[in-house]
Amino acid sequence: MFSLPRPLAGPRRRAATALGVLGAALALTATTAGGATAAPQPGRDRVSVEPGEAYMGVGARIHQGVPAGEPSMGVLAPTDGVQGIDVSHWQGGINWSSVRNSGIQFAWMKATEGTGYKDPSFNANYPAAYHAGVIRGAYHFATPNTSSGATQANYFVNNGGGWSRDNLTLPGVLDIEHNPYGAMCYGLSTTQMRSWINDFYNTYKSRTSRDVVIYTTASWWNTCTGHWTGMSGKSPLWAAHWTSAASPTIPSGFPTWTVWQYTSTGSVAGISGNVDRNKFNGSRDRLLALANNT
């Protein structure tokens, strides 16, 4: 669990405050002198993120040196078929009826990260998507260096990542990708990473009866798990690959992709600004089969 630093007290606090005011004044002067340079905004407008701010694809962007708010490397190519989105609190308020009326059939939304963070928009998004007729699901942003896979799977299930056969709920997603806070593989060896993923999978399965969906990139998976084939027969693959190609590059060991995140700069009615766009590999009937475990 991430903790905040203790507040300063006495003379040290007054000195820090004075330095902060001076720094702010200097920054304002520099901005004014430069013309009209906007100050960086939180989250998606920064190259780095703070604990809890991560969202699907942020690790890959940072690993490539792309600021989190810059356009992705790809165009809106595969807008045919069964379309979906993934969201977190960075999308702000969402009109889910407009989202559904625009043709979006499914959505996964961030529920948790590590064992100390729950997305502040999840409690609003999850039921609102359901009532709008969007087939919805939850995802967990993994931080394998902070606690065990079993611990994080339990936290996820206890805070929105559960499942029910109601024709509108998808199995949960393990979002495991480039570490946006530090070393690419979170300081774990390939053997340790495989064990961590297995622990998360087994715990989630025991709690929900469902196979967790794995969201990742080919580069991260091949590097950090050592081209592991151990999940190919258990977890559906959600491949992140922002490209105009006809299909994504998938990690070693997976026979095909189930969901493809093909851009991070999509546009959807009911959402202000960019949103990740996804395509399901199959018909709506097959999407419902995934949702209902049939």
N, C-alpha and C positions, 0 to 999 in steps of 0.2 A: 504494500500500500504506500502511495506517495505521500509524504508529509511536507508541510510548509515550514520554512525557517522560522525560528523564534524571533519575535520583534526585538529590535534594539531598545535600550533604555538609557536614560540619563544623558551625559555629554555625548556619548557615541551616537545616540539617536539624533540629537540636535545637529551634530556635525554631518551626519549622513543626509539629514533633511536639507541642510544648507547646500551641500554638494549636489543633491538632486535638483534643487531649484536652479542653481547655477548651470547644471548640465542642460536642463530644459530650456533655459534662456539662450544658451549657446546654440542648441539645436534649432530653435525658432529663428535665430538670426541667420544661421546657415541656410535654412530653407527659404527664407525671404530673399536673401542675396542671390540664391540660385534661380529665382524666378517663380516656379510653381510646382516644386517637387512635393508630392503627397507623402505623408508619413505612412510607414508600413502598417497594415491592418493585421489584426490577430489571425491566427490559424491559416487559412488558405492563401493569405497574401504574404506569408513569410517563407523563407527557405527552410527554417527549422520550426518545430512545434514544441509546445510544452506538454508535460504528462496529461493525458486525458484528451488532448486535441486531435489525436490521430483519426484518420478516416481511410476508407478503402483507397489504395493507390498512393497514399502520401509517402510511404517508404520508398517506392520506386522513383518517385519524382525527386526526392531529396538525394537518393543514391546517384541519380543522373545529374545532379546539380541544377535542377530546374526549380525555381521558386514555386511554392505550393499553389499560388494563384495564377501562374502563367498557363497559356493554352497547352494542351497535351500534344504529343507527336502523332497525329492521326486525324482523319476526317470522319464525318458521319457517313460511313459506308453501308453497313448492313441494317438499314432501318426497316427492312421487311421482316416478316415472321412475327413471332411472339415477343413483344418488347417489354422491357422492364427497366427499373432504376434502382439505385441504392442511395440512401440519404443518411445524414446525421444532423446534428443541431446547426451545422454551418449553412444549411439550406434555409434556415429561418422558418417562419410560418408557411405551411403548405396547405393549399386547397385541394384536398384529395379527390373531391368530385370532379374538379377540372382535370386533374391528373388522369383519372379513369376515362373521362370523356375524350381525352386526347389520344386514346388508344393504348395507354400503358396498362398492361395486364397484371404485372407483379412488381413487388418491391421488397427489398431487404433493407432494414434500418439498423443503425448502430444501437446496441443495448448497453454493452459493457466494454471495459478495457482493464486488463490486469485483474486485481481484486479490490480496487479502491475507487473505481470510477463508473458511474452510470450516466449515459447521455441524457442531458436535461430535456431533450425533445421527445424521447422515446415514449413516455407515458401519454403524450398527445398523439404522436404519429401512429402508434400501433393500433389503437381502436379506431381512429379516424379512417385509416386505410381500409380496415375491415368493413366498416359501415358504408364505405364508398364502393365496395365490391372489388377492391384490389387484393389479389392473393398476396398476403404479406408474410414476412419472416423477420427474424432478428439475427444480428451478427455480433461476434465478439472479437475485438482487436487484441490479438495475443501479445503478451510480453513475457517470453519464456525465461528471461533472466530474473524475474521478480518473484515467481512462485511456481509451484508444480502445475503440470497439465491438469491433474485431477482437481486441484484447488480452484483453478480458473474455470474449469468446466462446471463445477458446482456453483460458483459465483454467478456464472452466466445463466444457468438454469433457474437459480433463485431470484434473478433480477430481469426476467423477461424472455429468456431463451428457451422456454419450454415449448411443448408442442401438443396440439389436439387435432383430432380428425373432424374438422368442421367445414371442409371444402374450401377454406380460405387461408389456411396456415401452412407455411412451408417449414421444413426442418431447419434448425439453426445452422449458422455458418461460422467456421473457424477462419478468421482473417489472419493469415500468417504470411508476412512479407518482409521486405527490407526494413530493418530497425530504423525508425525515424529519429531515435534518441541517441544512437551510438553505433557500435560495431554492427555490421551487416547481419551477422548470424547470432547476435545477442551474447557473444562470448561462449557459445556452446559448440562442442564438437558435433560432427555428423551423427555419431552414435547417440550422444545426449539429446540431440534434436529429434531424432527418430523416437526415442523413448518418451520424450515430452509430448509429441503429437499422439503417440499411441495411448498415453495416459489420458489425454484430453478426450480422444475418441471413445475409449472404453468407458469412461465415466459418463460422458454425455449419452452414450448408448444405453447404459444401465439405468439412467435417470429418465430417459424419454422414449426408449425403444427404437429410436431413429439413428441412422448413420448421419453424422455431421457432414455437411458440405464443406469442402476445402477451397478457399479463395487464395490464390497465390500467383506468382509469375514464374515462368520457366527458368529465368536466371536465378531467382532466389532459391527455388526448390532444388535445382540441380546442384547449386553450390553448397547450400546449408544442410541438405539431407544426403548429399552424395549420390544423386540420381536414384533415389530410393523408389523401389517399386511396391513397397509394402502396403500402400493405401489404395492401389489401383482397383482392387476388387471389393473395396469397402465404401469409400467415400466418392460421391459425385464431385467432379472437378469444376470449379468456377475459375476460368483462366482470364487473367488480366493481360491484355495486349492491345495497346492503342495503335491501331493500324488500319489502313484502307484495304488490306488484303481480304481475300474471301473467307479466311478462317484464321484463328489465332495460333501462335506457336504454343504448344502445350509442354508441360514438364515431362521429363523421362519417366516412364513407368505407367503413365495414364494412357489408356487406349483411345480416349476421345474426350471432348469437353461437353459439359452439360449446360453451362452458362458461360457467356463470353462478355466481359466488360470491354467494349471496343472504343470508348472515348470517355474523357472526363469533362468535356466541354459541350455536353448536350444541352438541348433546350426543350422544356416541357411546359405546357400550360399549367398554371397553378403553382409554379415554382419560380421565384425570382433568381436570375443569375444561372450560372453553369450547374449542371447536374450530371453525374455518371449515367451513361446509357448502357444497357445490357440486352443481350439476345438469348432466348432459350433455344436449345438445340432440339427442336421437335414441335409438335402441335400443342394446342391448348389442352387437349385431352391428356397428353403425356405430362404436361405441367401439373394438371390436377392429380394425375397418378402419383407424381412426386410428392405433392402436398398431402395426399391421403394415404400414402404408403400402400398402394394397391398394385 
